[in-house]
Amino acid sequence: MNQKDLKEYLDFKAEQYECPSFIKNDPIQIPHRYSKKEDVEIAAFFMASLAWGNRLSILKSGDRLMELFGDAPYDFIMDYDSLKPLPFVHRTFNGVDLNFFCRSLKNLYQNREGLEGAFSANIVEENGLKMRISNFRTAFLEISHEHRSEKHISNPLKNSACKRLVMFLRWMVRSKEKGVDFGLWEKIGQNELYVPLDVHTGNVARNLGLLKRKQNDWKTNEELIHKLRKMDSEDPAKYDFALFGVGVNKEL
């Protein structure tokens, strides 16, 4: 396809797949249960953090976690005061990690204006999303923790694609107009967002000639978003729906 045809194809697919019915078995469904900003943020952060493996298993883990939180994530976090592991396991994320995440989130809400504040602080525009995530990671890890827990917060400065954090930011920042993302955060622009890079999006992007790099890493994120911003400079992350949808439905 030439550039014009490719843009028309991706615009069509993005419109087709950005709808609540497409994400009925997606981890984003769990934060959609809540209306309070902080509940949505915290539920979304945990669901993004757990988003690897079978989607149904992710949702089951999310259900268990929200039950553990008494279906009130923000209240649970702000009342949390323990150094003991919590009774929870999802793949390699265990009760030690959950304990740390709860303590760290409480610290962010008490001292750094919450999750939005931690992602929004001290940004020079040209550093973009890479430094937003890096600065957030530094803030998140500032309290005491076991080294094992650091693997659950990816580091773009070490060339990680940071799929789960990129996805979380899409959920928080993009418009809620289509009933999928939440549009809760105003300090980060839609134009800053990247596409969460996974097997589906990466393979489809390569098949369409949007990517040359074979690895799924941060440099590949930058290569892809550079191409997508030529198609829509204001909302390039909308093409996540197109690339993922085409991939998961094996349309190419």
C-alpha positions in Angstrom: 0.0 0.0 0.0 1.1 3.6 -0.6 1.0 6.1 2.2 -2.4 7.4 1.4 -4.0 3.9 1.2 -2.2 2.8 4.4 -3.5 5.8 6.3 -7.1 5.1 5.1 -6.8 1.5 6.0 -5.5 2.2 9.5 -8.0 5.0 10.1 -10.8 2.6 9.1 -9.5 -0.2 11.4 -9.0 2.2 14.3 -12.6 3.3 14.0 -13.8 -0.2 13.7 -12.0 -1.6 16.8 -12.2 1.4 19.2 -15.4 0.4 20.8 -16.5 -1.2 24.1 -17.5 -4.5 22.4 -14.0 -5.1 21.2 -12.5 -4.8 24.7 -15.2 -6.9 26.6 -12.5 -9.4 27.6 -9.7 -6.8 28.0 -8.1 -5.8 31.3 -9.4 -2.3 30.8 -12.9 -3.6 31.8 -12.0 -3.7 35.5 -11.2 0.0 35.9 -14.4 0.7 34.0 -16.3 -0.5 37.1 -15.3 2.7 39.0 -16.2 6.3 38.7 -14.0 8.0 41.2 -10.8 9.2 39.5 -8.4 7.7 42.0 -10.2 4.3 42.0 -10.0 4.2 38.2 -6.3 5.2 38.2 -5.3 2.6 40.7 -7.4 -0.2 39.3 -6.0 0.6 35.8 -2.4 0.7 37.0 -2.7 -2.7 38.6 -4.5 -4.2 35.6 -1.8 -2.8 33.2 0.9 -4.1 35.5 -0.7 -7.6 35.5 -1.3 -7.6 31.7 0.8 -10.4 30.5 -0.5 -13.9 29.6 -4.0 -15.1 28.8 -6.5 -12.3 29.0 -9.0 -14.4 30.9 -6.4 -15.2 33.5 -5.6 -11.5 33.8 -9.2 -10.7 34.4 -9.5 -13.4 37.0 -6.5 -12.0 38.8 -8.0 -8.6 38.5 -11.2 -9.8 40.1 -9.3 -11.3 43.0 -7.3 -8.2 43.5 -10.3 -5.8 43.5 -11.9 -8.2 46.0 -8.8 -8.0 48.2 -9.1 -4.2 48.0 -12.8 -4.4 49.2 -13.8 -3.0 45.8 -12.4 0.4 46.9 -8.9 0.6 45.6 -8.1 4.1 46.7 -9.4 3.7 50.2 -7.4 0.5 50.6 -4.2 2.1 49.4 -4.5 5.1 51.6 -5.3 3.0 54.7 -2.6 0.5 53.9 0.1 0.1 56.6 1.9 -3.2 56.5 5.2 -4.7 55.6 3.8 -8.2 55.2 3.3 -9.9 51.8 -0.4 -10.0 50.7 -2.2 -13.2 49.7 -2.0 -12.7 45.9 -0.1 -14.3 43.0 -0.3 -13.6 39.2 2.5 -15.3 37.3 5.7 -13.8 38.7 3.9 -11.0 40.5 3.4 -12.1 44.1 2.4 -10.9 47.6 5.8 -9.3 48.2 5.4 -7.2 45.0 1.8 -6.3 45.8 2.8 -5.1 49.3 5.5 -2.9 47.7 3.1 -1.6 45.1 0.5 -0.6 47.7 3.1 1.2 49.9 4.6 3.0 46.9 1.2 4.1 45.6 0.3 5.5 49.0 3.6 7.4 49.0 2.8 8.8 45.5 -0.7 10.0 46.6 0.6 11.5 49.8 3.8 13.2 48.5 3.7 13.4 44.7 0.1 14.4 43.7 -0.7 10.8 42.9 -0.1 8.8 39.8 -0.8 11.7 37.5 1.6 13.9 39.4 4.3 11.3 39.3 4.1 11.0 35.5 3.8 14.7 35.0 6.6 16.2 37.1 9.8 17.8 35.8 9.4 17.2 32.1 11.3 18.9 29.3 9.1 18.6 26.2 11.8 17.2 23.9 12.4 14.3 26.3 8.9 13.1 25.9 7.3 9.9 27.1 10.6 8.2 27.7 11.5 10.6 30.5 8.0 10.7 31.9 8.2 6.9 32.4 11.8 7.1 33.7 10.9 9.8 36.2 7.9 7.9 37.3 9.9 4.7 37.8 12.4 6.6 40.0 9.6 8.0 42.1 7.9 4.6 42.4 11.1 2.9 43.5 12.0 5.6 46.1 10.6 3.7 49.1 12.1 0.5 50.5 11.6 -2.6 48.5 13.1 -5.9 47.5 15.0 -5.9 44.3 12.8 -8.5 42.7 9.9 -6.0 42.5 11.8 -3.7 40.2 11.3 -6.0 37.2 7.6 -5.1 37.3 8.3 -1.5 36.5 10.1 -1.4 33.1 12.9 1.0 32.4 12.9 2.8 29.0 16.5 4.0 29.7 17.5 0.3 29.4 15.6 0.1 26.1 12.6 -1.8 27.4 9.4 -1.2 25.3 7.5 -0.6 28.6 4.4 -2.0 27.0 2.3 -2.0 30.2 3.2 1.5 31.2 2.6 2.8 27.7 -0.8 1.1 27.7 -1.7 2.5 31.1 -0.9 6.0 29.9 -3.1 5.5 26.8 -5.9 4.5 29.1 -5.5 7.6 31.3 -4.9 10.2 28.7 -6.8 9.4 25.5 -10.4 10.7 25.1 -13.2 8.8 26.7 -15.5 9.7 23.7 -15.6 6.1 22.3 -16.2 4.5 25.7 -12.8 2.7 25.9 -10.1 5.0 27.3 -10.8 7.3 30.2 -9.4 10.8 29.4 -8.8 11.5 33.0 -5.4 13.2 32.8 -4.9 16.7 31.4 -1.3 17.2 32.1 -0.1 14.9 29.3 -1.2 15.4 25.7 -2.6 12.7 23.4 0.1 13.7 21.0 2.7 12.4 23.4 1.4 8.9 23.6 3.0 5.8 22.1 1.5 2.5 21.0 1.9 -0.4 23.4 4.2 -2.7 21.6 3.4 -6.4 21.7 3.6 -9.4 19.4 0.4 -8.5 17.6 1.1 -4.8 17.1 4.7 -5.4 16.2 4.1 -8.1 13.6 1.2 -6.2 11.9 3.4 -3.0 11.8 6.2 -5.0 10.2 3.8 -6.6 7.7 2.5 -3.1 6.7 6.0 -1.7 6.3 5.8 0.6 9.4 8.7 -1.1 11.2 12.1 -2.4 10.1 13.5 -3.3 13.5 12.9 -6.9 14.5 13.1 -6.4 18.3 10.2 -5.1 20.3 12.1 -2.4 22.4 12.0 1.3 23.0 13.9 2.1 19.9 11.2 0.3 18.0 8.6 2.3 19.9 10.2 5.5 18.5 10.4 4.1 15.0 6.7 3.2 15.0 5.4 6.4 16.6 7.4 8.5 14.1 5.5 6.8 11.3 2.1 7.0 13.0 2.5 10.7 13.8 2.7 11.4 10.1 -0.8 10.0 9.8 -2.2 11.7 12.9 0.0 14.1 14.8 -2.6 14.8 17.4 -3.7 11.3 18.3 -1.2 8.7 17.0 -2.0 6.1 19.7 -5.4 5.5 18.2 -3.7 3.2 15.8 -3.1 0.8 18.6 -6.7 -0.4 18.0 -6.0 -0.9 14.4 -2.7 -2.8 14.7 -3.8 -4.9 17.7 -7.3 -5.6 16.2 -5.9 -6.7 12.8 -3.3 -8.8 14.6 -5.5 -10.6 17.1 -8.1 -11.3 14.4 -5.4 -12.5 12.0 -6.5 -10.3 9.2 -3.0 -10.1 7.7 
